Amino acid sequence: MPIADFSLEGKVAIVTGGSRGIGRSIAIGLAEAGADVAIAARKPEALEEAAHAVSETGRRAIAVPTNVRRPDELANLVAETRDRLGRVDVLVNNAGTNPTFGPVHEIDERAFDTIMNTNVKAVHLLSNLAREAMLVHGDGGAVVNVASVGGFLASDVIGGYSVSKAAVVMLTQVQAKTWGHDGIRVNCIAPGLIKTEFARALWENEKILEAATADAALRRIGQPDEMVGAVVYLASPAASFVTGQTLILDGGRRL
């Protein structure tokens, strides 16, 4: 057995928001490490394409249409994963939203609720469901939450999103502290500005892009595939003594 074991052979993972961007890359990366993967997202066509990309690694992949703001669909996601793939070992809470762009005082109640329900409440509810599934097989498990560097750096244009991601960082710590005795590790990644469709409004804005790259040690923004190694590490036995941590993946912007 290798000293640093990054293998996920025999494991089953769930990835929310897995049909595109960072989530799609993570789903493929987990499969490359040996896991079978259940991919959850709202749009069936993109979901099926992502599942096909995962299956091309040689691992099993299932597509489960899911709106994470609906608790019944979260329960169905875990049930479908157990029924079709046998168990749950890894959960990656990647789904997120940000329907507003502008000052925090302009976020109306409906938009604020959408942000918090998607980015925080769904993480809480689905993690609880995944924990119950992990306890069934008794081998522990790993949860990786996807926050954002925005959870550490206040924003004057995506303030509600920043608040929600700061909450995810603390939720990660609380889950880790509470579930350690169950053998369940909970960690978090906090991406910086990544070239995804989700973040297009940011990286297409010349002022925001210039600020993000000028302040970063690597002088550039990231790509979705660059987020995957950290997730595989945190999900794997290589991180067996790591829990409650947030790994910032921002090209050195906060230095």
Long-range contacts (C-beta under 8 A, 24 or more apart in sequence): 4-238, 5-236, 5-237, 5-238, 6-33, 6-232, 6-233, 6-236, 6-237, 6-238, 7-33, 7-34, 7-236, 7-237, 8-33, 8-34, 8-35, 8-89, 8-90, 8-232, 8-235, 8-236, 9-33, 9-34, 9-35, 10-34, 11-35, 11-36, 11-89, 11-90, 11-235, 12-36, 12-37, 12-38, 12-81, 12-85, 12-86, 12-87, 12-88, 12-89, 12-90, 13-37, 13-38, 13-89, 13-90, 13-91, 13-92, 13-235, 14-38, 14-40, 14-77, 14-78, 14-81, 14-88, 14-90, 14-91, 14-92, 14-126, 14-130, 15-39, 15-40, 15-92, 15-94, 16-40, 16-41, 16-66, 16-68, 16-77, 16-92, 16-93, 16-94, 16-95, 16-122, 16-126, 17-41, 17-68, 17-94, 17-95, 17-96, 17-146, 18-47, 18-50, 18-92, 18-94, 19-43, 19-46, 19-47, 19-49, 19-50, 20-46, 20-50, 20-196, 20-197, 20-198, 21-194, 21-196, 21-197, 21-198, 21-224, 22-94, 22-146, 22-191, 22-194, 22-196, 22-198, 22-224, 22-227, 23-50, 23-92, 23-94, 23-95, 23-146, 24-50, 24-53, 24-224, 25-224, 25-225, 25-227, 25-228, 26-92, 26-94, 26-227, 26-228, 26-231, 27-53, 27-54, 27-61, 28-53, 28-54, 28-57, 28-228, 29-225, 29-228, 29-229, 29-231, 29-232, 30-90, 30-92, 30-231, 30-232, 30-235, 31-57, 31-58, 31-59, 31-61, 32-57, 33-232, 33-235, 33-236, 34-59, 35-59, 35-89, 35-90, 35-235, 36-60, 36-61, 36-85, 37-61, 37-62, 38-62, 38-64, 38-77, 38-80, 38-81, 38-84, 38-85, 39-63, 39-64, 40-64, 40-65, 40-66, 40-68, 40-77, 40-95, 41-65, 41-66, 41-95, 42-66, 42-67, 60-85, 68-95, 68-118, 68-122, 68-126, 69-114, 69-117, 69-118, 69-121, 69-122, 71-125, 74-122, 74-125, 74-126, 74-129, 75-129, 77-126, 77-129, 78-126, 78-129, 78-130, 78-132, 78-133, 81-133, 82-133, 82-136, 87-133, 87-136, 87-137, 88-130, 88-133, 88-134, 88-141, 89-134, 89-137, 89-139, 89-141, 89-142, 90-141, 90-142, 90-143, 90-144, 90-235, 91-126, 91-127, 91-130, 91-141, 91-142, 91-143, 91-144, 92-143, 92-144, 92-145, 92-146, 92-231, 92-235, 93-122, 93-123, 93-126, 93-127, 93-143, 93-144, 93-145, 93-146, 93-168, 94-146, 95-122, 96-146, 96-148, 96-161, 96-164, 96-165, 96-198, 98-158, 98-160, 98-161, 98-198, 100-158, 100-160, 101-157, 101-158, 101-201, 102-157, 103-156, 103-157, 103-159, 104-156, 104-159, 104-160, 107-159, 107-160, 111-160, 112-160, 115-160, 115-161, 115-163, 115-164, 116-160, 116-164, 116-167, 119-161, 119-164, 119-165, 119-167, 119-168, 120-164, 120-167, 120-168, 120-171, 123-168, 123-171, 124-171, 127-175, 127-186, 131-179, 131-182, 131-184, 134-182, 134-184, 135-182, 138-183, 139-183, 140-182, 140-183, 140-184, 140-185, 141-183, 141-184, 141-185, 142-184, 142-185, 142-186, 142-187, 142-234, 142-235, 142-236, 142-239, 143-175, 143-184, 143-185, 143-186, 143-187, 144-186, 144-187, 144-188, 144-189, 144-231, 144-234, 144-235, 145-171, 145-172, 145-186, 145-187, 145-188, 145-189, 146-188, 146-189, 146-191, 147-172, 147-188, 147-189, 147-190, 147-246, 148-190, 148-191, 148-192, 149-190, 149-191, 149-192, 149-193, 149-248, 149-250, 149-253, 149-254, 151-190, 152-190, 152-248, 152-254, 153-253, 153-254, 157-208, 158-202, 165-190, 169-246, 172-244, 172-246, 173-244, 176-243, 176-244, 176-245, 177-244, 180-243, 185-234, 185-239, 185-240, 185-242, 185-243, 186-243, 186-244, 187-234, 187-239, 187-242, 187-243, 187-244, 187-245, 187-246, 187-247, 188-245, 188-246, 188-247, 189-227, 189-230, 189-231, 189-234, 189-246, 189-247, 189-248, 189-249, 190-246, 190-247, 190-248, 190-249, 190-250, 191-222, 191-227, 191-249, 191-250, 192-216, 192-221, 192-222, 192-248, 192-249, 192-250, 192-251, 192-253, 193-221, 193-222, 193-250, 193-253, 194-221, 194-222, 194-223, 194-224, 194-226, 194-227, 195-221, 195-222, 195-223, 195-224, 196-224, 212-253, 215-253, 216-250, 216-251, 216-252, 216-253, 217-251, 217-252, 217-253, 217-255, 218-251, 218-252, 219-251, 220-251, 221-251, 222-249, 222-250, 222-251
